[in-house]
Amino acid sequence: MKAPLQPWQLLLLVLAGWLNRSQQNVIEYLLAENRILRNKLGKKRILLNDNQQRRLGVKGKVLGRKMLQEIASIATPETILRWHRELVARHWDFSMRREHAGRPPLPHETVDLVLKLAKENPRWGYTRIQGALQNLGKVISDTAVANILKEHGIDPAPD
């Protein structure tokens, strides 16, 4: 058998019920007010700015789709939840911080040196130019030399 309720427990239950009823009355009033304003507006679209969409998205996510179907009047539940998804995606989008893809470009000094060596020594191939650069302390691959020369319209040395 259960123990009888203590007086403080009974008082707590009455207070919780009263608060719940009070909150429910406020919610019902706001729903009625929304319906009236929506009827006054008619079928015109309500344009919301980004901050308003974000606010509704966050609050709507907490409520969930079923509750939104009952109370949402400005937008459909799918739209409100989409606003939340976009908010989360925007929060985790670090594309602006990302550096450019691929290797960094070669220094202009190295490119100028490759072009100078190729023009002064037209019989040198990619590997020979690469070796000469290595002797000068510039580490670069023969493929990079080939790419630089092709980019500037210089043909490879004859065999």
Backbone torsions as a table, in degrees:
resi	resn	phi	psi	omega
1	MET	NA	141.4	-178.4
2	LYS	-77.8	147.3	177.1
3	ALA	-74.1	144.5	179.2
4	PRO	-64.6	154.2	-179.6
5	LEU	-69.2	140.3	175.5
6	GLN	-77.3	157.2	-179.4
7	PRO	-58.8	-38.6	-179.1
8	TRP	-69.3	-32.1	177.1
9	GLN	-68.0	-40.7	178.4
10	LEU	-64.2	-42.4	177.6
11	LEU	-62.4	-40.5	178.7
12	LEU	-64.8	-41.3	178.1
13	LEU	-64.3	-41.5	179.8
14	VAL	-65.4	-43.3	179.2
15	LEU	-63.5	-43.2	178.7
16	ALA	-63.6	-42.1	177.4
17	GLY	-63.3	-40.8	179.7
18	TRP	-65.0	-43.6	178.1
19	LEU	-62.6	-42.5	179.8
20	ASN	-62.6	-44.2	179.2
21	ARG	-64.7	-40.4	179.4
22	SER	-63.7	-44.4	178.8
23	GLN	-65.8	-37.8	178.9
24	GLN	-65.3	-38.0	176.6
25	ASN	-63.8	-40.6	178.3
26	VAL	-63.7	-44.5	-179.9
27	ILE	-62.1	-44.1	179.7
28	GLU	-63.5	-40.3	177.4
29	TYR	-61.6	-47.1	-179.0
30	LEU	-64.0	-36.7	176.5
31	LEU	-64.4	-43.8	179.0
32	ALA	-64.0	-42.1	178.4
33	GLU	-62.2	-42.2	177.5
34	ASN	-61.3	-43.8	-180.0
35	ARG	-61.8	-43.5	179.8
36	ILE	-62.6	-46.9	179.9
37	LEU	-64.9	-37.1	179.1
38	ARG	-66.3	-41.5	177.4
39	ASN	-64.4	-37.8	178.6
40	LYS	-64.7	-38.0	-178.1
41	LEU	-73.1	-31.7	-179.4
42	GLY	82.1	-146.1	-176.8
43	LYS	-92.5	8.4	179.0
44	LYS	-66.0	145.1	177.6
45	ARG	-75.6	143.6	174.4
46	ILE	-98.0	119.3	-179.9
47	LEU	-92.1	122.0	-179.0
48	LEU	-109.3	144.7	175.8
49	ASN	-82.3	177.0	-175.1
50	ASP	-61.5	-40.7	179.8
51	ASN	-63.0	-41.8	179.5
52	GLN	-65.9	-41.3	177.7
53	GLN	-62.7	-42.0	178.8
54	ARG	-61.5	-45.8	179.8
55	ARG	-59.7	-47.0	179.2
56	LEU	-66.2	-35.6	178.4
57	GLY	-62.9	-45.1	-179.6
58	VAL	-65.7	-47.1	-179.4
59	LYS	-66.4	-37.8	-179.0
60	GLY	-68.0	-35.6	178.9
61	LYS	-63.6	-38.5	178.9
62	VAL	-64.0	-40.0	-178.2
63	LEU	-71.3	-39.0	-178.3
64	GLY	93.5	164.1	-173.9
65	ARG	-64.0	-43.3	-176.6
66	LYS	-62.8	-45.2	-179.8
67	MET	-67.8	-37.5	178.5
68	LEU	-63.4	-35.2	178.8
69	GLN	-63.1	-29.8	179.9
70	GLU	-79.9	-36.6	-169.5
71	ILE	-113.8	-20.0	-175.0
72	ALA	-67.9	128.7	179.8
73	SER	-125.1	-21.8	-178.8
74	ILE	-80.5	-41.0	-178.3
75	ALA	-143.4	166.0	178.8
76	THR	-74.4	157.3	177.9
77	PRO	-57.5	-36.2	179.8
78	GLU	-63.4	-40.1	179.5
79	THR	-65.8	-44.2	-179.4
80	ILE	-63.4	-42.9	178.6
81	LEU	-69.5	-31.2	175.2
82	ARG	-64.4	-40.5	177.1
83	TRP	-58.7	-39.0	178.9
84	HIS	-67.5	-43.3	178.5
85	ARG	-60.0	-42.2	179.2
86	GLU	-65.8	-36.7	177.2
87	LEU	-62.2	-46.2	179.4
88	VAL	-65.1	-42.5	179.7
89	ALA	-62.8	-40.6	179.3
90	ARG	-66.3	-34.8	179.8
91	HIS	-65.2	-39.7	-176.0
92	TRP	-96.3	12.7	179.6
93	ASP	-90.2	108.5	-179.3
94	PHE	-107.0	24.7	-176.4
95	SER	-63.4	-29.8	-179.8
96	MET	-71.2	-25.6	179.9
97	ARG	-86.0	-16.5	-175.5
98	ARG	-69.1	142.6	175.1
99	GLU	-82.1	168.5	179.9
100	HIS	-64.8	148.6	-179.1
101	ALA	-73.0	152.8	175.6
102	GLY	88.3	-177.0	-179.6
103	ARG	-72.2	152.1	175.0
104	PRO	-70.0	153.1	-179.8
105	PRO	-66.9	156.1	176.9
106	LEU	-70.4	150.4	177.9
107	PRO	-62.1	147.1	-179.8
108	HIS	-60.0	-33.2	179.2
109	GLU	-59.7	-43.6	179.7
110	THR	-67.5	-42.3	179.1
111	VAL	-62.0	-44.1	179.6
112	ASP	-62.9	-37.9	179.3
113	LEU	-66.5	-40.8	177.5
114	VAL	-62.0	-45.4	-179.8
115	LEU	-64.1	-39.4	179.6
116	LYS	-64.5	-45.8	179.5
117	LEU	-63.7	-38.8	-179.0
118	ALA	-68.0	-37.7	-179.2
119	LYS	-75.4	-37.4	-179.9
120	GLU	-74.5	-27.0	-177.5
121	ASN	-128.1	78.7	-174.0
122	PRO	-67.2	-15.5	-178.5
123	ARG	-90.1	-6.7	-179.9
124	TRP	-78.4	141.9	175.4
125	GLY	-94.4	-174.4	-177.3
126	TYR	-61.5	-43.4	-175.7
127	THR	-67.8	-38.0	-179.3
128	ARG	-67.3	-41.7	177.9
129	ILE	-64.9	-39.5	178.8
130	GLN	-63.1	-40.7	178.0
131	GLY	-65.5	-40.2	178.7
132	ALA	-64.0	-39.7	177.9
133	LEU	-65.9	-36.1	179.4
134	GLN	-65.9	-37.5	176.4
135	ASN	-63.7	-28.6	178.7
136	LEU	-86.6	-1.8	177.4
137	GLY	93.2	11.8	177.9
138	LYS	-104.2	115.8	179.9
139	VAL	-90.8	117.0	-177.7
140	ILE	-151.8	148.4	-179.2
141	SER	-86.7	160.4	178.1
142	ASP	-67.5	-28.7	176.3
143	THR	-65.9	-38.6	177.8
144	ALA	-65.6	-39.3	176.6
145	VAL	-61.2	-45.6	179.4
146	ALA	-59.9	-43.8	-179.9
147	ASN	-63.5	-41.2	179.5
148	ILE	-63.4	-46.2	-178.2
149	LEU	-66.1	-40.3	178.2
150	LYS	-65.0	-38.9	-180.0
151	GLU	-62.5	-32.3	-178.1
152	HIS	-100.3	9.2	173.8
153	GLY	75.4	25.3	178.4
154	ILE	-100.6	124.9	-179.3
155	ASP	-74.1	154.5	176.8
156	PRO	-67.4	159.0	-180.0
157	ALA	-67.9	148.2	178.1
158	PRO	-66.5	154.3	-179.7
159	ASP	-66.7	NA	NA
